[in-house]
Amino acid sequence: MCGIVGYIGPKNSLPILLEGLKRLEYRGYDSAGVALSHGGKILIRKRTGKVAELKAEIEKSDGLPVVHLGMGHTRWATHGEPNDVNAHPHLDCKGNIAVIHNGIIENYLAIKTKLILEGHIFKSATDTEVLAHLIEAIYAKSSNLFTAVSAALREVQGTYGLVVLSTMEPDKMIAARMGSPLIIGVGDGESFVAADAAAIIEHTRQVVYLNDGEVAEVTAKGFQTKTIFDISVDKEVEEVTFDLSQIERGGYEHFMMKEINEQPETIRNAMRGRLLVEEGDVKLGGLQHVMDKLVYAQRFIIIGCGTSWHAGLVGEYLLEHIARVRTEVEYASEFRYRNPVITKNDVVFLISQSGETADTLAAMREAKSKGATVLGIVNVVGSTIARESQGGVYVHAGPEIGVASTKAFTSQLTTLALITLMIARAKGMPTQDGRVLAKELDSIPAKVSSVLKNLESVRSIAEEFKGARNFLFLGRGSNFPVALEGALKLKEISYIHAEGYPAAEMKHGPIALIDEHMPVVFVVPKDSIYEKVISNVQEVKARKGRIIAIANEDDTEISRMADHVIRVPRTYGFFGPIINVIPLQLLAYYIAVARGCNVDQPRNLAKSVTVE
């Protein structure tokens, strides 16, 4: 959520800031701005709309001088509507201190009221502007920017990833983090600050990840880090491993389509070096030290939000059916607010693409405080969940730029299948049974590739249904979460109302909606409950619903009932969701394109949700 990039060094900062913000657009935003420290003044340019519009406005007006210290921000509105005034950066009363901020200051109103009584004048409706004025008030007493920022942050409650500039100390940036990711980039005689490595990878691969409660003074020569309570912290410089090409479209019209097509490779990457086909086993280095916990766990709890929650639902089927361990799936946003019953014999899996999801982080800390073993399933290397969990597995999907998750979801499903097989073998599954499952997992990437050859058939279906106002997605067993995910994808990027249901639940309410205008998508592979789903298909057909079926290649019966059939290869039932979701991703994509929607940056959404 939101984007931050800062630069100090010998180069002109503005092009670096604008290009960095462009690379962070996938995170979702509604306004953009920059602040440049130059000649004893802070120059601010900001506006609603896209980074390209901000850049064009700067170029057509007075332009800006060459400046060696600056910061930029893309805002996703929380406090105050999206407009030019509420856009970041924000200044103090005298225009000497500028702040950009991701997150939410929960006690901003009390601080603002106090500052107004002291004579401070506010221009925006944001919580962020409070930080600029609070730092101003403290700086007047301390005359030290680092000290003032640290003292201010001791007074605030909430989350932040922020950068501060001041005309009084024009040779530095102050960066701080609490619950919202922030990194420092280390260059040759230059330094960077960013919310995401994607913003600065063109300039440096050497980065430092700030932890919660840490503040850094960043200069062209390097950085110093302390906690907000003035305790020095030694930080390790790490290397970013992904390539710039992975965050570029590579000839595709949209990142989402690029990422859909990358799935044969990303699924393979999730298994690479881990799936031991001939042994019928799995080796996951990040879980070896907790194998006893996994084998003897009384209960698994899987926690996530949105698409990650759907992956967790599939994981529940996998773990209970194959590993035979009681498993529950929880919304991260609800978990800690109901005082959950957790014991030291529970193992909690946290699923998050970004590894920074605020609700999932809070759930992790709640579970850890109650003695559970907490393990992460994340995509972003070095993310907070990866660092704070007691172990875990990277899904290795690579940077996912499209806001609507695709390849991260199938990589999460693949990782859950690997975890399940590993636990099942450790609990006594025979080698031959493990080999059967391992071989089937190994075949999944090729089967996904075959689905991706049917793009035109999905595109034609999308063209027919692009004007629909509602969709119903139905599936049973482990394909019920696939129905949920298909509905979510359509909602996210096409803005068509869609609901996912267990197919048998249709007659407990949703059947009232079905008529000749209602498209109904069935996920109906030929598995053990195929006949049950076919009965549900017949019920929809009897009410003139328009049926789109995701069915196996050898299913001849479904063609007599469905208006449209999208074919997928057969696989072992509980691995089916990895394949069956692909046509639903494509359907959502093509409908959104046909409707002229912004596929990669859907309205109101953010890639990494770092606030509650």
C-alpha positions as CSV (number, residue, x, y, z in Angstrom):
1,M,0.0,0.0,0.0
2,C,1.4,3.4,-1.0
3,G,4.9,3.9,-2.4
4,I,7.9,5.6,-0.9
5,V,11.3,6.4,-2.6
6,G,14.0,8.7,-1.4
7,Y,17.5,9.6,-2.8
8,I,20.6,11.4,-1.6
9,G,23.8,11.5,-3.6
10,P,25.6,13.2,-6.5
11,K,22.9,12.5,-9.1
12,N,19.8,14.5,-10.0
13,S,17.2,13.1,-7.6
14,L,14.0,13.9,-9.5
15,P,14.3,11.3,-12.4
16,I,15.2,8.7,-9.8
17,L,12.2,9.5,-7.7
18,L,9.7,9.5,-10.6
19,E,11.1,6.3,-12.1
20,G,11.0,4.7,-8.6
21,L,7.4,5.7,-8.1
22,K,6.5,4.3,-11.5
23,R,7.9,1.0,-10.4
24,L,5.7,1.1,-7.3
25,E,2.5,1.9,-9.1
26,Y,1.4,-1.8,-8.8
27,R,0.9,-1.2,-5.0
28,G,-2.1,0.9,-5.7
29,Y,-2.5,4.7,-5.3
30,D,-4.7,7.7,-6.1
31,S,-2.2,10.6,-5.9
32,A,1.6,11.3,-6.2
33,G,4.1,13.9,-5.1
34,V,7.7,14.7,-4.6
35,A,9.7,16.9,-2.1
36,L,13.1,18.2,-3.0
37,S,15.5,19.9,-0.6
38,H,17.3,22.8,-2.4
39,G,18.8,26.1,-1.5
40,G,17.4,26.2,2.0
41,K,13.9,25.4,0.7
42,I,11.7,22.4,0.3
43,L,10.1,22.3,-3.2
44,I,6.9,20.4,-3.3
45,R,5.0,19.1,-6.4
46,K,2.0,16.9,-5.9
47,R,-1.4,16.1,-7.5
48,T,-4.1,13.5,-7.7
49,G,-3.8,11.0,-10.5
50,K,-0.9,9.0,-11.9
51,V,2.8,9.5,-11.7
52,A,2.9,10.2,-15.4
53,E,0.5,13.1,-14.9
54,L,2.7,14.5,-12.1
55,K,5.7,14.2,-14.3
56,A,4.0,16.0,-17.2
57,E,2.8,18.8,-14.9
58,I,6.4,19.4,-13.6
59,E,7.8,19.4,-17.2
60,K,5.2,21.8,-18.6
61,S,5.3,24.3,-15.8
62,D,8.5,25.7,-14.4
63,G,10.3,22.4,-14.2
64,L,12.6,21.9,-11.2
65,P,16.3,22.5,-10.7
66,V,18.9,19.7,-10.3
67,V,18.5,18.6,-6.7
68,H,20.6,16.0,-4.9
69,L,18.2,15.2,-2.1
70,G,14.6,14.3,-2.5
71,M,11.7,11.9,-1.8
72,G,8.6,10.8,-3.6
73,H,5.3,9.2,-2.6
74,T,2.2,7.6,-4.0
75,R,-0.8,7.8,-1.7
76,W,-3.7,5.4,-1.2
77,A,-6.3,7.4,0.6
78,T,-7.2,6.6,4.2
79,H,-7.8,9.9,6.1
80,G,-9.1,12.5,3.7
81,E,-10.4,12.1,0.2
82,P,-8.0,11.8,-2.8
83,N,-7.1,15.4,-3.8
84,D,-4.1,17.7,-4.3
85,V,-4.1,19.0,-0.8
86,N,-4.2,15.6,0.9
87,A,-1.5,14.2,-1.4
88,H,1.9,13.7,0.1
89,P,4.4,15.2,1.0
90,H,3.2,17.3,3.9
91,L,4.9,20.3,5.4
92,D,5.1,21.9,8.9
93,C,3.9,25.4,9.5
94,K,7.1,27.1,8.3
95,G,7.8,24.8,5.3
96,N,11.0,23.5,6.8
97,I,10.1,19.9,7.5
98,A,8.5,17.6,4.9
99,V,7.1,14.1,5.6
100,I,5.9,11.2,3.5
101,H,4.1,8.3,5.3
102,N,2.6,4.9,4.7
103,G,0.3,3.6,7.4
104,I,-2.2,5.1,9.8
105,I,-1.7,7.3,12.9
106,E,-4.5,6.1,15.2
107,N,-4.2,8.9,17.8
108,Y,-3.7,11.7,15.2
109,L,-6.8,13.6,16.3
110,A,-5.7,14.0,19.9
111,I,-2.3,15.1,18.8
112,K,-3.8,17.5,16.2
113,T,-6.1,19.0,18.7
114,K,-3.2,19.7,21.1
115,L,-1.0,21.2,18.3
116,I,-3.9,23.5,17.1
117,L,-4.1,24.8,20.7
118,E,-0.4,25.6,20.5
119,G,-0.9,27.6,17.3
120,H,-0.2,25.1,14.5
121,I,-2.2,25.5,11.3
122,F,-3.2,22.5,9.3
123,K,-4.0,22.4,5.6
124,S,-5.1,18.8,4.9
125,A,-7.4,16.2,6.4
126,T,-4.7,13.6,6.7
127,D,-3.3,11.9,9.7
128,T,0.2,12.3,8.1
129,E,0.3,16.1,8.4
130,V,0.2,15.7,12.2
131,L,3.6,14.1,12.0
132,A,5.2,17.1,10.3
133,H,3.8,19.5,12.9
134,L,4.7,17.3,15.8
135,I,8.3,17.0,14.6
136,E,8.3,20.7,14.2
137,A,7.2,21.3,17.8
138,I,9.8,18.9,19.2
139,Y,12.6,20.1,16.9
140,A,12.2,23.7,18.3
141,K,13.4,22.3,21.6
142,S,16.0,19.8,20.5
143,S,17.5,21.3,17.3
144,N,18.2,17.7,16.1
145,L,16.2,16.1,13.4
146,F,16.9,12.5,14.3
147,T,16.1,13.2,18.0
148,A,12.9,15.1,17.0
149,V,11.6,12.3,14.8
150,S,12.3,9.6,17.4
151,A,10.6,11.6,20.1
152,A,7.6,12.3,17.9
153,L,7.3,8.6,17.1
154,R,7.2,7.7,20.8
155,E,4.0,9.8,21.0
156,V,2.1,8.3,18.1
157,Q,0.1,5.1,18.0
158,G,-0.4,3.2,14.8
159,T,1.6,2.1,11.8
160,Y,4.2,4.0,9.7
161,G,6.8,3.8,7.1
162,L,8.0,7.3,6.8
163,V,10.7,9.6,5.5
164,V,11.5,13.1,6.8
165,L,13.5,16.0,5.2
166,S,14.4,19.3,6.8
167,T,16.0,22.5,5.5
168,M,17.8,22.8,8.8
169,E,19.7,19.6,8.1
170,P,19.8,19.4,4.3
171,D,22.4,16.6,4.1
172,K,20.2,13.7,5.4
173,M,16.9,11.9,5.3
174,I,15.4,10.3,8.4
175,A,13.6,7.0,7.8
176,A,11.5,5.0,10.3
177,R,9.3,2.0,10.3
178,M,6.5,0.5,12.4
179,G,4.3,-2.1,10.7
180,S,4.9,-0.7,7.1
181,P,7.9,-2.0,5.1
182,L,10.8,0.3,4.5
183,I,14.3,-0.5,3.2
184,I,17.6,1.5,2.8
185,G,19.5,1.1,-0.4
186,V,23.3,1.3,-0.2
187,G,25.1,2.6,-3.2
188,D,28.5,4.0,-4.1
189,G,28.5,7.5,-2.6
190,E,24.7,7.5,-2.6
191,S,21.8,6.2,-0.6
192,F,18.2,5.3,-1.2
193,V,15.1,4.7,0.9
194,A,12.1,2.8,-0.5
195,A,9.0,0.9,0.5
196,D,10.0,-1.9,-1.9
197,A,13.2,-3.0,-3.6
198,A,11.5,-2.7,-7.0
199,A,11.9,1.1,-6.8
200,I,15.6,1.1,-6.5
201,I,16.9,-2.2,-8.0
202,E,18.0,-0.3,-11.1
203,H,20.5,1.5,-8.9
204,T,21.6,-0.9,-6.2
205,R,21.0,-4.5,-5.0
206,Q,22.5,-3.8,-1.6
207,V,19.7,-3.2,0.9
208,V,19.0,-3.0,4.6
209,Y,15.5,-4.0,6.0
210,L,14.3,-1.8,8.8
211,N,12.5,-3.5,11.6
212,D,9.6,-2.2,13.6
213,G,10.6,0.6,16.0
214,E,13.8,1.5,14.1
215,V,14.8,4.9,12.9
216,A,17.7,5.5,10.4
217,E,19.7,8.6,9.6
218,V,20.5,8.3,5.9
219,T,23.3,10.3,4.2
220,A,25.1,10.0,0.9
221,K,27.9,8.2,2.8
222,G,25.7,5.6,4.5
223,F,23.3,5.2,7.4
224,Q,23.1,4.9,11.2
225,T,20.2,3.1,12.9
226,K,18.7,3.3,16.3
227,T,15.4,2.4,18.0
228,I,13.0,5.1,18.7
229,F,14.3,4.8,22.3
230,D,17.8,5.8,21.2
231,I,19.4,2.3,21.4
232,S,21.9,1.7,18.6
233,V,21.2,-1.2,16.2
234,D,23.6,-3.0,13.9
235,K,22.1,-3.8,10.6
236,E,23.2,-6.4,8.0
237,V,23.3,-5.4,4.3
238,E,21.6,-8.0,2.2
239,E,21.5,-8.5,-1.6
240,V,18.3,-8.4,-3.7
241,T,18.3,-11.4,-6.0
242,F,15.5,-10.8,-8.5
243,D,16.2,-9.1,-11.9
244,L,14.8,-5.9,-13.3
245,S,13.3,-8.0,-16.2
246,Q,11.0,-9.7,-13.6
247,I,9.3,-6.4,-12.9
248,E,8.8,-5.4,-16.5
249,R,6.0,-6.5,-18.8
250,G,8.2,-8.3,-21.3
251,G,6.0,-7.7,-24.3
252,Y,2.6,-8.4,-22.6
253,E,-0.1,-5.8,-22.5
254,H,-0.6,-6.2,-18.8
255,F,1.5,-7.6,-15.9
256,M,-1.5,-9.8,-15.0
257,M,-1.4,-11.7,-18.3
258,K,2.4,-12.0,-18.0
259,E,2.1,-13.4,-14.6
260,I,-0.7,-15.8,-15.6
261,N,1.6,-17.1,-18.4
262,E,4.5,-17.4,-16.0
263,Q,2.7,-20.0,-13.8
264,P,4.2,-23.2,-15.4
265,E,7.6,-21.9,-14.5
266,T,6.7,-20.4,-11.1
267,I,4.9,-23.6,-10.0
268,R,8.1,-25.5,-11.1
269,N,10.2,-23.0,-9.1
270,A,8.1,-23.7,-6.0
271,M,9.0,-27.4,-6.3
272,R,12.6,-27.0,-7.6
273,G,15.1,-28.8,-5.3
274,R,12.4,-29.6,-2.9
275,L,10.2,-32.3,-4.5
276,L,12.1,-35.7,-4.5
277,V,10.1,-37.6,-7.1
278,E,11.8,-41.0,-6.9
279,E,11.9,-40.9,-3.1
280,G,8.3,-39.9,-3.0
281,D,9.2,-37.2,-0.5
282,V,9.8,-33.5,0.0
283,K,12.6,-31.6,1.7
284,L,11.9,-28.1,2.9
285,G,15.0,-26.5,4.5
286,G,13.0,-23.8,6.3
287,L,11.0,-26.4,8.2
288,Q,13.6,-29.1,9.1
289,H,14.2,-27.7,12.5
290,V,10.5,-27.9,13.4
291,M,9.7,-31.3,12.0
292,D,8.9,-32.7,15.4
293,K,6.4,-29.9,15.9
294,L,4.8,-30.6,12.5
295,V,4.6,-34.4,13.0
296,Y,3.2,-34.2,16.5
297,A,1.0,-31.1,16.2
298,Q,-2.5,-31.5,17.6
299,R,-3.9,-28.9,15.2
300,F,-2.8,-26.7,12.3
301,I,-4.2,-23.2,11.9
302,I,-3.8,-21.5,8.6
303,I,-4.2,-17.7,8.6
304,G,-4.4,-15.3,5.6
305,C,-6.4,-12.6,3.9
306,G,-8.1,-12.6,0.5
307,T,-6.5,-14.8,-2.0
308,S,-4.1,-16.2,0.6
309,W,-7.1,-17.2,2.7
310,H,-8.5,-19.1,-0.3
311,A,-5.1,-20.9,-0.6
312,G,-5.4,-21.8,3.1
313,L,-8.9,-23.4,2.5
314,V,-7.3,-25.7,-0.1
315,G,-4.5,-26.4,2.4
316,E,-7.1,-27.5,4.9
317,Y,-8.4,-30.2,2.5
318,L,-4.8,-31.3,1.7
319,L,-3.6,-31.5,5.3
320,E,-6.7,-33.2,6.7
321,H,-7.1,-35.7,3.9
322,I,-3.5,-36.6,3.2
323,A,-1.6,-35.8,6.4
324,R,-4.6,-36.5,8.7
325,V,-4.1,-33.5,11.0
326,R,-7.0,-31.4,12.2
327,T,-6.8,-28.0,10.4
328,E,-8.6,-24.8,10.7
329,V,-8.5,-21.7,8.5
330,E,-8.9,-18.2,9.9
331,Y,-9.3,-14.7,8.5
332,A,-6.3,-12.8,9.8
333,S,-8.4,-9.7,10.3
334,E,-10.7,-11.5,12.8
335,F,-8.2,-13.9,14.5
336,R,-6.8,-11.8,17.3
337,Y,-10.0,-9.9,18.1
338,R,-11.8,-13.0,19.5
339,N,-9.1,-14.2,22.0
340,P,-8.5,-17.5,20.2
341,V,-7.8,-20.6,22.1
342,I,-4.2,-21.5,21.1
343,T,-1.8,-24.0,22.8
344,K,1.9,-24.8,22.5
345,N,0.9,-27.9,20.5
346,D,-0.6,-25.9,17.7
347,V,1.2,-25.0,14.5
348,V,0.1,-21.8,12.8
349,F,0.9,-21.1,9.1
350,L,0.8,-17.5,8.0
351,I,0.2,-17.1,4.3
352,S,1.0,-13.7,2.7
353,Q,2.3,-12.9,-0.8
354,S,4.0,-9.7,0.5
355,G,4.9,-10.9,4.0
356,E,3.8,-7.5,5.2
357,T,0.0,-7.8,5.5
358,A,-0.8,-5.9,8.6
359,D,-3.6,-8.2,9.8
360,T,-1.6,-11.3,9.2
361,L,1.4,-9.9,11.0
362,A,-0.8,-9.1,14.0
363,A,-2.2,-12.6,13.9
364,M,1.3,-14.0,13.9
365,R,2.3,-12.1,16.9
366,E,-0.9,-13.1,18.7
367,A,-0.3,-16.8,18.0
368,K,3.4,-16.5,19.0
369,S,2.5,-14.8,22.3
370,K,0.3,-17.7,23.2
371,G,3.1,-20.3,22.6
372,A,2.2,-21.7,19.2
373,T,4.8,-22.5,16.6
374,V,4.4,-19.9,13.8
375,L,5.6,-20.5,10.3
376,G,5.4,-18.3,7.2
377,I,4.5,-19.1,3.7
378,V,5.5,-15.9,1.8
379,N,6.8,-14.8,-1.5
380,V,8.9,-11.7,-0.7
381,V,12.3,-12.6,0.6
382,G,13.3,-10.6,3.7
383,S,9.7,-9.6,4.5
384,T,8.6,-9.1,8.1
385,I,6.7,-12.4,8.3
386,A,9.8,-14.2,6.9
387,R,12.0,-12.6,9.5
388,E,9.7,-12.8,12.5
389,S,8.3,-16.3,12.1
390,Q,10.0,-19.3,13.5
391,G,10.5,-21.0,10.2
392,G,8.7,-21.3,6.9
393,V,8.8,-21.7,3.1
394,Y,9.3,-19.1,0.3
395,V,6.9,-19.8,-2.6
396,H,9.4,-18.5,-5.2
397,A,6.8,-16.9,-7.5
398,G,9.1,-13.9,-8.1
399,P,7.9,-10.3,-8.0
400,E,4.1,-10.1,-8.6
401,I,3.2,-6.7,-10.0
402,G,-0.5,-7.2,-10.9
403,V,-2.6,-6.2,-7.9
404,A,-4.9,-9.3,-8.5
405,S,-2.8,-12.2,-7.4
406,T,-2.4,-15.1,-9.9
407,K,1.0,-16.8,-9.8
408,A,1.5,-16.2,-6.1
409,F,-1.8,-18.1,-5.5
410,T,-0.8,-21.2,-7.5
411,S,2.7,-21.1,-5.9
412,Q,1.0,-21.0,-2.5
413,L,-1.1,-24.0,-3.4
414,T,2.0,-25.9,-4.6
415,T,3.9,-25.1,-1.5
416,L,1.0,-26.3,0.7
417,A,0.9,-29.5,-1.3
418,L,4.7,-29.9,-0.7
419,I,4.3,-29.3,3.0
420,T,1.4,-31.8,3.2
421,L,3.4,-34.5,1.4
422,M,6.4,-33.9,3.6
423,I,4.4,-34.2,6.8
424,A,2.5,-37.3,5.5
425,R,5.7,-39.1,4.7
426,A,7.2,-38.2,8.1
427,K,4.0,-39.6,9.7
428,G,4.4,-42.9,8.0
429,M,3.0,-42.7,4.5
430,P,4.5,-45.6,2.4
431,T,7.2,-44.6,-0.1
432,Q,5.1,-45.9,-3.0
433,D,2.1,-43.7,-2.1
434,G,4.4,-40.7,-1.7
435,R,5.9,-41.5,-5.1
436,V,2.5,-41.5,-6.8
437,L,1.7,-38.0,-5.3
438,A,5.2,-36.7,-6.1
439,K,4.9,-37.7,-9.7
440,E,1.5,-36.1,-10.1
441,L,2.8,-32.9,-8.5
442,D,5.8,-33.0,-10.9
443,S,3.3,-33.2,-13.9
444,I,1.4,-30.1,-12.9
445,P,3.5,-27.4,-14.7
446,A,3.0,-29.2,-18.1
447,K,-0.7,-29.5,-17.5
448,V,-0.9,-25.8,-16.6
449,S,0.9,-25.1,-19.9
450,S,-1.7,-27.0,-21.8
451,V,-4.5,-24.9,-20.2
452,L,-2.7,-21.7,-21.3
453,K,-3.0,-22.8,-25.0
454,N,-6.8,-22.3,-24.8
455,L,-6.7,-18.5,-24.6
456,E,-8.9,-17.8,-27.5
457,S,-11.8,-20.0,-26.3
458,V,-11.8,-18.2,-22.9
459,R,-11.5,-14.8,-24.7
460,S,-14.7,-15.5,-26.7
461,I,-16.6,-16.5,-23.6
462,A,-15.5,-13.3,-21.9
463,E,-16.7,-11.3,-24.9
464,E,-20.2,-12.8,-24.6
465,F,-20.5,-12.2,-20.8
466,K,-18.7,-8.8,-20.5
467,G,-22.0,-7.0,-20.0
468,A,-23.2,-9.3,-17.1
469,R,-23.9,-7.5,-13.9
470,N,-23.6,-10.6,-11.6
471,F,-21.8,-14.0,-11.7
472,L,-22.1,-17.1,-9.5
473,F,-19.1,-19.4,-9.1
474,L,-19.8,-22.9,-7.7
475,G,-17.5,-25.8,-6.7
476,R,-17.4,-28.6,-4.2
477,G,-14.7,-30.1,-2.0
478,S,-11.3,-28.5,-2.6
479,N,-12.7,-26.7,-5.6
480,F,-15.0,-24.7,-3.5
481,P,-12.1,-22.3,-2.6
482,V,-11.4,-22.2,-6.4
483,A,-14.9,-20.9,-6.9
484,L,-14.3,-18.3,-4.2
485,E,-11.0,-17.3,-5.9
486,G,-12.6,-17.1,-9.3
487,A,-15.3,-14.8,-8.0
488,L,-12.7,-12.6,-6.2
489,K,-10.7,-12.2,-9.4
490,L,-13.7,-11.1,-11.4
491,K,-14.8,-8.6,-8.7
492,E,-11.3,-7.2,-8.3
493,I,-10.5,-6.3,-11.9
494,S,-13.8,-6.1,-13.8
495,Y,-16.0,-4.6,-11.1
496,I,-18.7,-7.1,-11.8
497,H,-20.5,-8.4,-8.7
498,A,-19.6,-12.1,-8.2
499,E,-20.1,-14.7,-5.4
500,G,-18.5,-18.0,-4.8
501,Y,-20.4,-20.8,-3.1
502,P,-20.1,-24.5,-2.3
503,A,-22.3,-26.0,-5.1
504,A,-24.6,-27.8,-2.7
505,E,-25.3,-24.5,-0.9
506,M,-26.8,-23.0,-4.0
507,K,-30.3,-24.2,-3.1
508,H,-30.0,-22.7,0.3
509,G,-30.6,-19.2,-1.1
510,P,-28.6,-18.3,-4.2
511,I,-30.8,-20.4,-6.4
512,A,-33.4,-17.6,-6.1
513,L,-31.1,-15.4,-8.3
514,I,-30.8,-17.8,-11.2
515,D,-32.6,-17.0,-14.4
516,E,-31.6,-16.6,-18.1
517,H,-29.5,-13.5,-17.3
518,M,-27.3,-15.2,-14.6
519,P,-24.0,-16.7,-15.7
520,V,-23.0,-19.6,-13.4
521,V,-19.5,-20.9,-13.5
522,F,-19.1,-24.5,-12.3
523,V,-15.8,-26.1,-11.4
524,V,-16.6,-29.7,-12.1
525,P,-13.7,-32.1,-12.5
526,K,-14.3,-35.8,-12.7
527,D,-13.5,-36.6,-9.1
528,S,-15.3,-38.5,-6.3
529,I,-18.1,-36.0,-6.1
530,Y,-18.5,-35.4,-9.8
531,E,-22.1,-36.8,-9.9
532,K,-23.1,-34.5,-7.0
533,V,-21.9,-31.4,-8.9
534,I,-23.7,-32.6,-12.0
535,S,-26.9,-32.6,-10.1
536,N,-26.3,-29.0,-9.2
537,V,-25.6,-28.2,-12.8
538,Q,-29.0,-29.7,-13.7
539,E,-30.7,-27.6,-11.2
540,V,-29.2,-24.4,-12.7
541,K,-30.0,-25.6,-16.2
542,A,-33.7,-26.2,-15.2
543,R,-33.9,-22.6,-14.3
544,K,-32.3,-21.4,-17.5
545,G,-29.1,-20.2,-15.9
546,R,-26.2,-19.8,-18.4
547,I,-23.6,-22.4,-17.5
548,I,-19.8,-22.1,-18.0
549,A,-18.1,-25.3,-16.9
550,I,-14.5,-25.9,-16.0
551,A,-14.3,-29.6,-16.8
552,N,-11.8,-32.3,-17.6
553,E,-10.7,-33.1,-21.2
554,D,-12.3,-36.5,-21.2
555,D,-15.7,-35.4,-19.8
556,T,-18.3,-36.0,-22.6
557,E,-21.4,-35.6,-20.4
558,I,-20.9,-32.0,-19.4
559,S,-21.2,-30.7,-23.0
560,R,-24.9,-31.7,-23.0
561,M,-25.6,-29.4,-20.1
562,A,-23.2,-26.4,-20.2
563,D,-23.4,-23.5,-22.6
564,H,-19.6,-23.3,-22.6
565,V,-16.9,-25.7,-21.5
566,I,-13.3,-24.8,-20.7
567,R,-11.2,-28.0,-20.7
568,V,-8.5,-28.8,-18.2
569,P,-6.4,-31.9,-17.7
570,R,-7.1,-34.4,-15.0
571,T,-4.9,-34.6,-11.9
572,Y,-5.1,-36.0,-8.4
573,G,-8.2,-34.4,-6.9
574,F,-6.6,-32.3,-4.1
575,F,-4.0,-31.0,-6.6
576,G,-6.8,-30.0,-9.0
577,P,-7.2,-26.4,-7.7
578,I,-3.7,-25.5,-9.0
579,I,-4.9,-26.3,-12.6
580,N,-8.6,-25.4,-12.3
581,V,-8.1,-21.8,-11.2
582,I,-6.1,-20.9,-14.4
583,P,-9.2,-20.6,-16.6
584,L,-10.9,-18.5,-14.0
585,Q,-8.0,-16.1,-13.9
586,L,-8.1,-15.9,-17.7
587,L,-11.9,-15.3,-17.7
588,A,-11.6,-12.5,-15.2
589,Y,-8.7,-11.0,-17.2
590,Y,-10.5,-11.0,-20.6
591,I,-13.7,-9.7,-19.2
592,A,-11.9,-6.8,-17.5
593,V,-10.0,-6.0,-20.7
594,A,-13.3,-6.2,-22.8
595,R,-14.8,-3.7,-20.3
596,G,-11.9,-1.3,-20.5
597,C,-10.8,-1.7,-16.9
598,N,-7.4,-1.0,-15.5
599,V,-6.4,-4.6,-15.1
600,D,-3.1,-4.1,-13.2
601,Q,-4.2,-1.3,-11.0
602,P,-7.9,-1.8,-10.1
603,R,-9.6,1.0,-8.3
604,N,-9.5,1.2,-4.5
605,L,-7.1,-1.8,-4.2
606,A,-3.6,-2.0,-3.0
607,K,-1.1,-4.8,-3.5
608,S,0.3,-4.9,0.0
609,V,-2.3,-4.0,2.6
610,T,-0.2,-2.6,5.5
611,V,-3.0,-1.0,7.5
612,E,-5.9,-2.7,9.2
